[in-house]
């Protein structure tokens, strides 16, 4: 695999459901998803030299809450750590989609 503007794979809904359900079943204490606003995402992606973003798992030790850190990445695969980075994305649970097929319903 290479790092470029076309990295990543488009998947079907069935594959997405398989992946998210498997994760949620094995990590019931962690967030199901993270939301980031388009304006913040655009700000990160529009940095000079940015070809994409990298997602790092993060943990707030004071609250013991999982979250993620988003950082821009340049064409050589290096993190743009002197630029904009994002944290404190909105998590589910707390603010979850009501109708998404990607959130496993607990019965």
C-alpha positions in Angstrom: 0.0 0.0 0.0 1.0 3.5 -0.7 0.3 6.9 0.9 -1.4 9.2 -1.6 -4.6 11.0 -2.3 -6.2 7.7 -3.4 -5.3 5.5 -0.4 -8.1 3.6 1.2 -10.7 1.1 0.0 -14.4 1.6 -0.8 -16.4 -1.1 0.9 -20.0 -2.3 0.8 -22.6 -1.8 3.5 -22.4 -5.5 4.3 -18.6 -5.3 4.9 -19.0 -2.1 7.0 -21.7 -3.8 9.2 -19.5 -6.8 9.6 -16.5 -4.7 10.7 -18.4 -2.3 13.0 -20.4 -5.1 14.7 -17.3 -7.2 15.3 -15.5 -4.2 16.8 -18.6 -3.2 19.0 -19.1 -6.8 20.3 -15.4 -7.0 21.4 -15.1 -3.4 22.7 -18.4 -2.6 24.4 -16.8 -0.1 26.8 -15.3 2.0 23.9 -17.1 4.5 21.6 -18.9 3.0 18.6 -18.1 6.0 16.4 -16.6 9.5 16.3 -18.0 12.5 14.5 -16.0 15.5 13.2 -17.5 18.6 11.7 -16.9 19.3 8.0 -15.4 22.8 8.7 -12.7 21.3 11.1 -12.0 18.5 8.7 -11.6 20.9 5.8 -9.3 23.0 7.8 -7.1 20.0 8.5 -7.1 18.7 4.9 -6.5 22.1 3.3 -3.1 22.5 5.0 -0.2 23.0 2.5 1.1 19.6 1.4 -1.7 17.5 3.0 -2.7 14.5 0.9 -4.9 12.8 3.6 -5.2 12.2 7.3 -4.0 9.7 9.9 -6.2 8.6 12.8 -4.5 7.8 16.2 -6.3 6.2 19.1 -6.2 8.4 22.2 -7.1 8.2 25.8 -7.9 11.1 28.2 -6.2 9.9 31.4 -8.2 12.3 33.6 -11.6 11.0 32.4 -10.5 7.6 31.1 -12.4 8.3 27.9 -11.2 7.0 24.5 -11.1 9.4 21.5 -9.0 9.9 18.5 -6.4 12.3 17.2 -6.6 13.3 13.5 -3.5 14.7 11.9 -2.8 15.7 8.3 -0.2 13.6 6.3 2.1 14.7 3.5 2.9 12.8 0.3 6.0 11.2 1.9 3.8 9.7 4.6 4.9 12.1 7.4 2.5 13.6 9.9 2.0 17.3 9.7 2.4 17.8 13.5 3.3 21.4 13.2 -0.1 22.1 11.6 -3.7 21.6 12.7 -4.6 18.4 14.6 -8.0 17.5 15.9 -9.2 15.8 19.1 -12.4 15.7 21.2 -14.5 14.3 18.4 -18.2 13.7 19.3 -18.6 10.1 20.4 -21.3 7.6 20.2 -22.5 6.7 22.8 -23.7 10.0 23.9 -24.6 11.4 20.5 -25.5 8.4 18.3 -27.3 8.1 15.0 -30.8 6.8 15.6 -31.2 4.9 12.3 -27.7 3.8 11.3 -27.2 0.2 10.3 -23.6 0.5 11.5 -24.5 0.7 15.2 -25.2 -2.7 16.7 -28.4 -2.8 18.7 -28.0 -4.5 22.1 -30.9 -6.8 22.8 
